[in-house]
Amino acid sequence: MSGIVNQQQSVIRERATAGPGAQRAGAVIAPPGRTGGVEVLREPVVARLVGLSQSTLRRLVRAGEFPGPRRLSRRAVGWLLADVEEWLLRCPVVRPEVSGSHPNESR
């Protein structure tokens, strides 16, 4: 099981740091090992990682449906990668209906 978790964490890190401007967006502020393995992600990276817009992310935080960010400085906040991963793992798995329709299609 540990191997699967490590593989998933590797994929999440790749997604978080991939793409144009990822470093500028503050993909990973604290590299593993420097602060006991704690990684901090900035808002654009969190939104991209979970597949939501930044405005939807903010709305979910306000509603208490997504973990809140941590204060990094007077004007900067960030999310712990572990909090984001935990939220993702709690999301329900979408199971297609017997009819074979796509889960995002409306009837």
C-alpha positions as CSV (number, residue, x, y, z in Angstrom):
1,M,0.0,0.0,0.0
2,S,2.9,2.3,0.8
3,G,4.1,2.1,-2.8
4,I,0.8,3.2,-4.1
5,V,0.6,6.2,-1.8
6,N,4.2,7.2,-2.8
7,Q,3.3,6.8,-6.5
8,Q,0.1,9.0,-6.0
9,Q,2.1,11.6,-4.2
10,S,4.7,11.6,-7.0
11,V,1.9,12.2,-9.6
12,I,0.4,15.0,-7.5
13,R,3.8,16.7,-7.2
14,E,4.4,16.4,-11.0
15,R,1.0,18.0,-11.6
16,A,1.6,20.7,-9.1
17,T,4.9,21.7,-10.6
18,A,4.0,21.2,-14.3
19,G,2.8,23.7,-16.7
20,P,3.9,27.2,-17.7
21,G,4.4,29.6,-14.7
22,A,4.2,26.8,-12.1
23,Q,7.3,28.0,-10.4
24,R,6.2,31.6,-10.6
25,A,2.8,30.5,-9.0
26,G,4.7,29.1,-6.0
27,A,4.1,25.4,-6.8
28,V,6.1,24.1,-3.9
29,I,7.5,26.5,-1.4
30,A,8.9,24.1,1.1
31,P,10.7,21.2,-0.6
32,P,10.5,17.8,1.1
33,G,13.1,17.3,3.8
34,R,13.7,20.9,4.4
35,T,10.7,21.2,6.8
36,G,10.0,17.6,7.6
37,G,8.4,16.9,4.3
38,V,5.7,19.6,4.5
39,E,4.9,21.1,1.1
40,V,2.9,24.3,0.7
41,L,1.0,25.1,-2.5
42,R,-0.3,28.5,-3.6
43,E,-3.8,29.0,-4.8
44,P,-3.3,28.7,-8.6
45,V,-1.5,25.4,-8.1
46,V,-4.2,24.0,-5.8
47,A,-7.0,25.0,-8.2
48,R,-5.1,23.3,-11.1
49,L,-4.4,20.3,-9.0
50,V,-8.0,19.6,-8.0
51,G,-9.4,20.7,-11.4
52,L,-11.4,23.6,-10.1
53,S,-11.3,27.4,-10.9
54,Q,-9.8,29.7,-8.3
55,S,-13.2,31.3,-7.7
56,T,-14.8,27.9,-7.1
57,L,-12.0,27.0,-4.7
58,R,-12.6,30.2,-2.7
59,R,-16.3,29.5,-2.6
60,L,-15.7,26.0,-1.3
61,V,-13.4,27.3,1.4
62,R,-15.9,29.9,2.5
63,A,-18.6,27.2,2.7
64,G,-16.3,25.0,4.7
65,E,-16.3,22.3,2.0
66,F,-12.5,22.6,1.3
67,P,-9.6,23.0,3.7
68,G,-8.7,26.6,4.4
69,P,-5.3,28.0,3.5
70,R,-2.5,28.6,6.1
71,R,-1.2,32.2,6.6
72,L,2.4,32.3,5.3
73,S,2.9,36.0,5.8
74,R,0.9,39.2,6.1
75,R,-0.2,39.0,2.4
76,A,0.4,35.3,1.5
77,V,-1.5,32.1,2.1
78,G,-1.0,28.6,1.0
79,W,-2.4,25.1,1.4
80,L,-0.6,22.1,2.8
81,L,-0.3,19.4,0.2
82,A,-1.4,16.8,2.8
83,D,-4.7,18.7,3.4
84,V,-5.4,18.9,-0.4
85,E,-4.6,15.2,-0.8
86,E,-6.8,14.3,2.1
87,W,-9.7,16.3,0.6
88,L,-9.2,14.6,-2.8
89,L,-9.3,11.1,-1.2
90,R,-12.6,12.0,0.5
91,C,-14.2,13.0,-2.8
92,P,-16.8,10.3,-3.8
93,V,-15.9,8.0,-6.7
94,V,-18.1,8.6,-9.7
95,R,-19.6,5.3,-10.9
96,P,-21.2,5.4,-14.3
97,E,-24.9,4.3,-14.4
98,V,-25.9,1.1,-16.0
99,S,-27.2,3.0,-19.0
100,G,-23.6,3.9,-19.8
101,S,-24.2,7.7,-19.8
102,H,-21.3,10.0,-18.9
103,P,-21.5,11.3,-15.3
104,N,-21.4,14.9,-16.4
105,E,-24.2,14.6,-18.9
106,S,-27.6,15.9,-17.9
107,R,-30.8,14.1,-18.6
